[in-house]
């Protein structure tokens, strides 16, 4: 019986491995199909996990802490982004409205509408009275355009809703997921667990630190732009202070670039206003540029970012991640490529040297100890969390 059981057991294991591989392929296909939603949900999880854990200390339910985090932190950020988008669209509409309805029709000509629908919409905008003679054609065109707009809005809302749900699920169940992975990997002292813990700590450091940095920079930028409007001579004004402040915070995520992407065009806009007003405010514009450079450039890179983000990945690596991500993958590449870089970096630090040398794998950092997570602190922190959970259970 034992001789027959061996081959049968081996065949069973091969069958199970084939089944697990098929499931892994299916899971990879699902993630690939909804990668934007998954990446956004993972970002929301890591960016708010420290906040959720602080709330969990004052509540008896992980679900309450996770729900509170999503409602108090993640959802307001999403609503703020939506408000920023609406304000930008309104500003663009005002610019084109100043040029007349023909300009608006020209913008619509650049759209993806069919020729017949494009002609009908342009006619409706330029000469609404003429469109009355073609009510069926106008109604059909408006219905098609409205369905496209509704589909785009509904798709965006569904994406954001699912991402929020994924963030909530991860925040609520991260302790159980971490325990399951620890059992799967064979304990806290294994190479697989050390690697996963290092990636986990790095992603939290990057995304949570970035969230704090964006909030701090956005607040600084809003104060700077508001102060500019208060102190500026007549005729000089920074428009959309809230929108530009938020965009400055987002731009500050990119090292070296920091806030230049936003505040330099703002200063140029002020200079144009000063020239149109007779040039009397050019000295103020020069002083504003100096203040912006100190407050929105030197201060963040020298003091604010190191203090807020703490131990983190190399700034140049993050710069390539944030700049190249959207180019390679689209909007979600802004979050996806830093994740990929983190996974690659920890593999190089922990696993690759032993593989190259042919040495036994160890759960320790072999190269680049000054970059990324400290494995010893990661294991000690995980042990402390397990002890706290056990104490709460008792």
Secondary structure, DSSP 8 states (H G I E B T S, - for coil): -HHHHHHHHHHHHHHHHHHHHHHHHHHHHHHHHTHHHHHHHHHHHHHHHHHHHHHHTT-S-HHHHHHHHIIIIIHHHHHHHHHHHHHHHHHHHHHHHHT-HHHHHHHHHTSS--HHHHHHHHHHHH-TTGGGGGHHHHHHHHHHHHHHHHHHHHHHHHHHHHHHHHHHHHHHHHHHHHHHHHHHHTSTTSHHHHHHHHHHHHHHHHHHHHHHHHHHHHHHHHHHHHHHHHHS-TT---S-HHHHHHHHHHHTTSTTTTTHHHHHHHHHHHHHHHHHTTSTTHHHHHHHHHHHHIIIIIHIIIIIHHHHH-S-S-HHHHHHHHHHHHHHHSTTHHHHHHHHHHHHHHHIIIIIHHHHHT----SS--S-TTSS--HHHHHHHHHHHHHHHHHHH-
